[in-house]
Each structure stands twice: as structure tokens, then as C-alpha cells.
Amino acid sequence: MIKRNPRAHQQNSQEKIAKECYFCQNGINDIDYKDGQFLRRWLSSYSKIVPRRRSGVCTKHQRKLAQAIKRARYMSLIPYCPR
């Protein structure tokens, strides 16, 4: 009986090309919370903040992005829930 490595499939699927951070790539340091259309790019269809692994944003900018989205929601520039 041949023993197979159960993690072999996981290792192959994890060998993906890393995404570049959009903000680092374009030299954007400050994320403006007043630009609602720009921030909607990082919201899911259910108006949830998209996680780092899906959006490809670095840790530093993900924190700034989340804070900007929360500020925009508070100022009613972005809805809390979808229509």
C-alpha cells in the first residue's frame, strides 16, 4: 500500500505568486476616507471589508484602509449594509 502525503496538495496550492500591495506599488501613503468610490473597491458585495489575503494589500495599508472605511461609514459616505 502506497502512503501519500496528505499535505502535498496543500503545498502545491500555496505556491502562488504574491500580489503586490496596490498602495505600495503606486506610492500612496495616506488613504483618504472621503473618497467613497475608491474605498468601495475593498468592500465585498455584502459591504464587508475584504481580507488581506484576497485584496493583496500589505499589513500596514490594510490597517489604514480599514480605518478609512470605518470613518467613511460613520460619515455616511459608504453604507454599512448593502442595498
Order of alpha helices (4+ residues) and beta strands (2+ residues): alpha-alpha-alpha-alpha-alpha
